[in-house]
């Protein structure tokens, strides 16, 4: 799992999607559809909730050839994480 670093703190995502209300497999389906809409090199911020999406979304993004830049817990939440994905 990739963690946040000082260089990643400076990354401003080009796009955002909130999939906290979805369950697998729709979490990656929605993420994949959004990735298809953005330009190569753009960074997508994915806000997700739960263990299964936290495992599946980054893994699936990597399997499709994209870079997972960071996975960080959202401030003040035990179950919500922010994943930054760079489209390749």
N, C-alpha and C positions, 0 to 999 in steps of 0.2 A: 504494500500500500504506500502511496506517495503522500508525504506530509508537506505542510506549508513551510516555506523558507522565506528569508528576507527578500529574495528576488521575486518570488511568487506573490508576495504582498503587494507588489507594484503593478501586477497584472489587472487590467480593467477588462472584464468580459465584454465581448461585442454583442452577445445575446444571452437571454436568461429564460429558463423554463422552470416552473414549479410543478413537480409531479408528486407532491406529498400526499395527495388525495387518491393516488392510483396504487394498484397492486400489480405484482408481476403476473404475466409478462408485459402488461401494458406500460410499465415504467420504461422499459427499453424501447418499446415500439414508439412511444411519444418522443423519446430522446432521439431515436434514429430518424424519425420524420423531421425533427428540427435540424439535426445535423445535415440532412439532405438539402435543406433550404439555405444554409449558410455557405459562405465562401471558404475555400481552402485557406488555412492560416488563421481563420477566425476562432475565437475562444468562446465556448458555450458554458455558462454557469447553470448547473443542474441542482435544484434544491429537491432533496428526496428524504423519505422517512422510512425507517425500518431496516432490519438486518438484511433481508432478502434483496431489496433494491440496492442497498449499499454494496453487496457482493456482486450482483448481476450487472448493474449498469456499467461500472468501470471495466469489468471483465469483457463484456460484450463490445464496449467501445474499443478496447485494445484489439479484440479479435477482428474488428472491422478496419483496423489499421490506424486508428486515431490515437493521439497521445493524451493520457490522463495526467494533467499537470499537478493536481492536488486534490486531496480529500480531507476536509476539515469539518469538525463539529460546529454547528451553528451556535453562536453565543446564546447562552440561557436555555438551551434545549438538550435534553438527554437523547433524543431519538431522531433529530433532523441533522442532516449533513449537507455540505456544499461540495460539489464535485466540479472541477474545472476540466473541460475537455477541449483540446485543440484539434480542429479538423485537419486531416492530412489528405 
